[in-house]
């Protein structure tokens, strides 16, 4: 459900970024961050399963490294989301055109 909501908000965010005079690459940066987070998590889970006997011996060290790594990842994604939110809610640079004034302000 969250994935479909995320997919539905991509075009809206891109449109709003264009309205504020910014590039849609800001959305691309977020997608790259989130996909690389998931790939890294899957890779760590697979390598931990392969090295399971070594994992039992160093369980405290391994879990500490995982926690630190994914805390940093989550912090980076959180900061990106805050920056994107500020960019999206900032004032747009589009000017009101004559058609808008003619349609809404007929005398």
N, C-alpha and C positions, 0 to 999 in steps of 0.2 A: 504494500500500500504506500509506504514511504517512497519507494522507488518510482512509482507512477506519479506521485505528487511532485517529486523532484524533476521528472521528465516534463511535466506540464508547466513548471515554473521557468524552465530554461528560456523559451521564446519570450515570455513576459519580461524576464530580467534583461535579456538582450535588447528588447525594444526600449525599455526604460533607460538602459545605459546609452543607447543611441540618442534618446531624447535629451539626455544630459550632456551630450557631446563627447562621450567616451567610447572606447572600442569594446567590441564583444569578446575580445580576448581575455577580459577579466573573468568571464564565465569559464572560458577554456582553462585558465589557470586552476580554478576550483575543481574542474572535472579531472584534470591531471593529478592534483593533490589527492583527491578521494580515491581514484582508481589505483594510484601507486600505494596508498595506505592499505587497501584491500589486498593487493598483490603481495605486499610485504608481510601482511598478517598470514595469508595462506602459505607463503613460503616458510615462515617461521614455524607454523603448525606442522607442516610436512617434515621439515628438517628435525623438529623435536621428536616427532614420531619415529623417524628413522634412527635417531641417536637416543632412543629411549633408555637403554642401560646407562649411558653417560648422564642422562638427564636426572635419573634417580640419585646419583652420587652428588650432583651439584644443584639440587633443586632450589636452594635458597639463592644461589648466585644467578641461575638461569631466570628465575621468576623476577628477580630484581632488575636484571637487564631488560627483560620484556616489558616490565612496568615502566621503567625509565624511557625506553624507546617509544612506546605507544603514548605515554604522557606527553612527550615532546611532539609527536605527530599530531595528537589531539589539540595541543596548544597552538600549533602552526595553523591548523584548519580553523580553529576558533578565531584566531586573529584575522585570517583571510575573510571569514564570514562577517566580522565586524567592519572591516574595510569595505567590503562589497555593500553592506547595508548603508554605510555612510555615502558611498557613491550613488546608490540607487535613490536615496531620499533627498539628495542635494537638489538644488534648484536647477531646472532645465534651462537650456539656452535657446530653445525654439521660440520664435517670435510669433505673435498672433498675425495671421495673414488677413488680407482684405475680405476674403470669402467668409471667414469666421465673424468679422465685425459686421458684415452685411447681413448674415443670417441671424445673429443674436441681437443686434442693436438696431433693428429697423425702427425708424421713427414714426 
